[in-house]
């Protein structure tokens, strides 16, 4: 089995603009803390080019992405707490 570093993100499509609002999900992040979440806006073309396995009709969901995909979306990956999962 090969181990790949992945992180979990959540996304929702803005019904007015069609853009995706993408948020880094951090399990250790308390919702009422003063820390700010990493949240970015991604154009639909770039979103589906970087994450081609996502259904184009999807409006909102959570998915696991690699660090390369997260950097491609626009996240600052040097500050991300890492999760390692085994991918067969």
Residue pairs with C-beta under 8 A, 6 or more apart in sequence:
1 86
1 87
1 88
2 86
2 87
2 88
3 84
3 85
3 86
3 87
4 66
4 84
4 85
4 87
5 66
5 67
5 82
5 83
5 84
6 64
6 65
6 66
6 67
6 83
6 84
6 85
6 87
7 24
7 25
7 64
7 65
7 67
7 70
7 80
7 82
7 83
8 24
8 25
8 62
8 63
8 64
8 65
8 83
9 22
9 23
9 24
9 25
9 62
9 63
9 64
9 65
9 70
9 73
9 75
10 22
10 23
10 25
10 60
10 61
10 62
11 20
11 21
11 22
11 23
11 47
11 60
11 61
11 62
11 63
12 20
12 21
12 59
12 60
13 19
13 20
13 21
13 44
13 58
13 59
13 60
14 20
14 21
14 41
18 44
19 41
19 42
19 43
19 44
20 41
20 42
20 43
20 44
20 47
21 39
21 40
21 41
22 39
22 40
22 41
22 42
22 47
22 73
22 75
23 37
23 38
23 39
24 37
24 38
24 39
24 70
24 75
24 80
25 62
26 37
26 81
28 81
29 35
29 37
38 75
38 76
38 79
38 80
40 73
40 74
40 75
42 73
42 74
46 72
46 73
47 54
47 73
48 54
48 56
50 69
50 72
50 73
51 63
51 65
51 69
51 73
54 61
54 63
64 85
65 73
67 77
67 80
67 82
70 77
70 80
71 77
